Amino acid sequence: MAEVVQVRTGAYDCDVLVIGGGIVGLSTAYAITRAAPGTRVTVLEKEPGPARHQTGRNSGVIHSGVYYRPGSLKARYAVRGAAEMVKFCAEYGIAHAVTGKLIVATEREELPRLHALVQRGRENGIPVRELGPAQISEYEPEVQGLAAIHVATTGVCDFVGVARELARASGAEIRYGARVVRVDRRPGLGVAVLTAAGDVVRGRVLVNCAGLHCDEVARLTGDDPEVRIVPFRGEYYELARPELVRGLVYPVPDPAFPFLGVHLTRGIDGGVHIGPNAVPALAREGYGWGVVRPRELAGTLAWPGSWAIARRHWRYGAGELHRSVSRAAFLKAVRRLLPGVAATDLVRAPAGVRAQAVLRDGTLVDDFLIREGAQAVHVLNAPSPAATASLPIGREIGRRALDMLGSL
Ligand SMILES: Cc1cc2nc3c(=O)[nH]c(=O)nc-3n(C[C@H](O)[C@H](O)[C@H](O)COP(=O)(O)OP(=O)(O)OC[C@H]3O[C@@H](n4cnc5c(N)ncnc54)[C@H](O)[C@@H]3O)c2cc1C
C-alpha cells in the first residue's frame, strides 16, 4: 500500500487537497481561490454530488448568534456569517429570507434561562425584543407561551444551493464519487490519498472537512484527533397544516446540551418542519433506526466518552428515545408550544445526523474545533451553526492552509 500512494516530489495534482464536499469543505475551497488566485484546489467528495449529509439534511436556518458564549468561535462566526450568508444568497440568486424568530418559554422554570439569552444576545451585539403572551400571539397566533424573545436577524435559506454555488464559484476541481480510504503523508513531501476506486491524488497540504467521518480521516493521516465523532440523529416531521405557523418558533434550550430543542421552522419552500430531536444514531450516516453499521457502532461504544454521556444524561436520553419511537410522546412535547396541533398533522420527514465531537471524558465539544498536524488542517467539530457560519469558517481554514503552503 505504501508504494501505491507514495508521494513523489514535483508530482502534485494540486496545492490544497480538501476531503469533503459539504458546505465547510466547499467554503474552504472558495476562500482559498479568492484569497490566493492561482492556488490549485481539489475537493474529493465520496457522494455523487455536494451536500448529501449534514449540509443537505438540516433545518435551513441562518442563525443570528444569540445562543453562543461571547468570544467563542461560534458567536463570532455566526454573527458575521449570518450577515455574509444573506449577502451571498442575494448576490448569487439563492432562495433565502430574513424572517426573524421567536424563542418561547412555556414553563416558569425556563424564564431565568430566557432572560439569560436576552443578556447573551446583547453581549453578542444582537438586538432582541422581549415579549409577553399577548405579543407572542401578534407574531404567532397559534403559539402559546409565558414569555418570549424576538430575534430579528434570523433567517432561512437553501444551504444546498449555497454549497453548489460555492463549488462552482471556487473554480476548484471537484471530484465526486471519490471516497478517501488511505492517506500517506511524508514530512516535506506532501500528502497522497488513495480513493476507494483506486485513484491516487497528491497535494501539498491536506484539509479534512469530512464531517461525520472527520476523526477517522484524521487518524488516516496519522494524527490523533483526541475526540470521537458520536453521531446524534435529528428526526423531523412535516406539518400537514403549515398555516398553523408563520415563521420560526424555538423552545428555550437546555444549556447542558449543544442542541437547540425541537423547533417549528417555516422553510424557504413554505413548508413547516418540526424537529430535530437528538437520539444516538447506530451508524454515522444512520438516518433511521434500521441503519446499523456494526463497525461504526463498536467504535462509538469503545470510546469512554460515549459511556460517560450515557451515565450523565440518561434521563434526558430516555425522554428523547421515547419521543423518537412514540408519535404520541412527540406530539405531547410539540403541543407545549403549539396546542392546536393534532396527530394527523405530523408527517414523517427525512432525518439528519449531527457530527458531534466528544472528548474521552464525555464532554460534548461545544465550540468549533480546528486542529493542525504536519501539512494538514483538520476540522474536528463543525456542528450547528456551521452552515450559517461557513463563509468565515472557510476563510479561517483557508488561511491556515495557505500559511502552511507558504512555509513549505
Ligand atoms: C439535523 C441538523 C440540523 C441542523 N440545523 C442547522 C441550521 O438550521 N443552521 C445551521 O447553520 N446549521 C445547522 N446544522 C449544522 C450544519 O448542517 C453543519 O454544521 C454543516 O452542514 C457542516 O458542514 P460540513 O461540510 O462540515 O459537513 P457535511 O455537510 O456532513 O459534509 C462532509 C462531507 O464529507 C464527505 N466525506 C466524509 N468522509 C469522506 C471521505 N473519506 N472521502 C470523501 N468524502 C468524505 C461526506 O460525504 C460529506 O459530504 C444542522 C445539522 C443537523 C444534522
The ligand as a Tripos MOL2 file, in Angstrom:
@<TRIPOS>MOLECULE
LIG
   53    58     1     0     0
SMALL
NO_CHARGES

@<TRIPOS>ATOM
      1 C1        -30.3850   17.8920   11.9820 C.3       1 LIG1
      2 C2        -29.4660   19.0610   11.7730 C.ar      1 LIG1
      3 C3        -29.9620   20.3630   11.8070 C.ar      1 LIG1
      4 C4        -29.0980   21.4400   11.6220 C.ar      1 LIG1
      5 N1        -29.6140   22.7210   11.5090 N.ar      1 LIG1
      6 C5        -28.7940   23.7370   11.1810 C.ar      1 LIG1
      7 C6        -29.3060   25.0250   10.9070 C.ar      1 LIG1
      8 O1        -30.5070   25.2350   10.8770 O.2       1 LIG1
      9 N2        -28.4350   26.0460   10.6610 N.ar      1 LIG1
     10 C7        -27.0700   25.8380   10.6570 C.ar      1 LIG1
     11 O2        -26.3190   26.8060   10.4530 O.2       1 LIG1
     12 N3        -26.5550   24.6170   10.8700 N.ar      1 LIG1
     13 C8        -27.3880   23.5590   11.0960 C.ar      1 LIG1
     14 N4        -26.8780   22.3080   11.2610 N.ar      1 LIG1
     15 C9        -25.4340   22.1210   11.2040 C.3       1 LIG1
     16 C10       -24.9140   22.1240    9.7660 C.3       1 LIG1
     17 O3        -25.7290   21.3650    8.9200 O.3       1 LIG1
     18 C11       -23.4890   21.5930    9.7750 C.3       1 LIG1
     19 O4        -22.7760   22.3090   10.7490 O.3       1 LIG1
     20 C12       -22.7860   21.7590    8.4410 C.3       1 LIG1
     21 O5        -23.5860   21.2780    7.3990 O.3       1 LIG1
     22 C13       -21.4560   21.0240    8.4890 C.3       1 LIG1
     23 O6        -20.9080   21.0020    7.1810 O.3       1 LIG1
     24 P1        -19.7080   20.0600    6.8450 P.3       1 LIG1
     25 O7        -19.2610   20.4050    5.4760 O.co2     1 LIG1
     26 O8        -18.7150   20.1120    7.9640 O.co2     1 LIG1
     27 O9        -20.3040   18.5670    6.9200 O.3       1 LIG1
     28 P2        -21.1170   17.7090    5.8480 P.3       1 LIG1
     29 O10       -22.1690   18.5020    5.1840 O.co2     1 LIG1
     30 O11       -21.5510   16.4730    6.5510 O.co2     1 LIG1
     31 O12       -20.0170   17.3680    4.7470 O.3       1 LIG1
     32 C14       -18.9680   16.4460    4.9570 C.3       1 LIG1
     33 C15       -18.7240   15.7470    3.6430 C.3       1 LIG1
     34 O13       -17.5800   14.9180    3.7280 O.3       1 LIG1
     35 C16       -17.7960   13.7880    2.9070 C.3       1 LIG1
     36 N5        -16.8740   12.7360    3.3270 N.ar      1 LIG1
     37 C17       -16.8070   12.1370    4.5420 C.ar      1 LIG1
     38 N6        -15.8300   11.2100    4.5480 N.ar      1 LIG1
     39 C18       -15.2430   11.2580    3.3370 C.ar      1 LIG1
     40 C19       -14.1750   10.5200    2.7240 C.ar      1 LIG1
     41 N7        -13.4870    9.5580    3.3890 N.pl3     1 LIG1
     42 N8        -13.8350   10.8130    1.4260 N.ar      1 LIG1
     43 C20       -14.5010   11.7660    0.7400 C.ar      1 LIG1
     44 N9        -15.5510   12.4800    1.2500 N.ar      1 LIG1
     45 C21       -15.9000   12.2200    2.5350 C.ar      1 LIG1
     46 C22       -19.2640   13.4520    3.1640 C.3       1 LIG1
     47 O14       -19.8340   12.6440    2.1450 O.3       1 LIG1
     48 C23       -19.8880   14.8320    3.2530 C.3       1 LIG1
     49 O15       -20.4380   15.2670    2.0340 O.3       1 LIG1
     50 C24       -27.7140   21.2170   11.4450 C.ar      1 LIG1
     51 C25       -27.2270   19.8930   11.3930 C.ar      1 LIG1
     52 C26       -28.0960   18.8290   11.5310 C.ar      1 LIG1
     53 C27       -27.5560   17.4370   11.3920 C.3       1 LIG1
@<TRIPOS>BOND
     1     1     2 1
     2     2     3 ar
     3     2    52 ar
     4     3     4 ar
     5     4     5 ar
     6     4    50 ar
     7     5     6 ar
     8     6     7 ar
     9     6    13 1
    10     7     8 2
    11     7     9 ar
    12     9    10 ar
    13    10    11 2
    14    10    12 ar
    15    12    13 ar
    16    13    14 ar
    17    14    15 1
    18    14    50 ar
    19    15    16 1
    20    16    17 1
    21    16    18 1
    22    18    19 1
    23    18    20 1
    24    20    21 1
    25    20    22 1
    26    22    23 1
    27    23    24 1
    28    24    25 2
    29    24    26 1
    30    24    27 1
    31    27    28 1
    32    28    29 2
    33    28    30 1
    34    28    31 1
    35    31    32 1
    36    32    33 1
    37    33    34 1
    38    33    48 1
    39    34    35 1
    40    35    36 1
    41    35    46 1
    42    36    37 ar
    43    36    45 ar
    44    37    38 ar
    45    38    39 ar
    46    39    40 ar
    47    39    45 ar
    48    40    41 1
    49    40    42 ar
    50    42    43 ar
    51    43    44 ar
    52    44    45 ar
    53    46    47 1
    54    46    48 1
    55    48    49 1
    56    50    51 ar
    57    51    52 ar
    58    52    53 1
@<TRIPOS>SUBSTRUCTURE
     1 LIG1         1 GROUP 0 **** ****
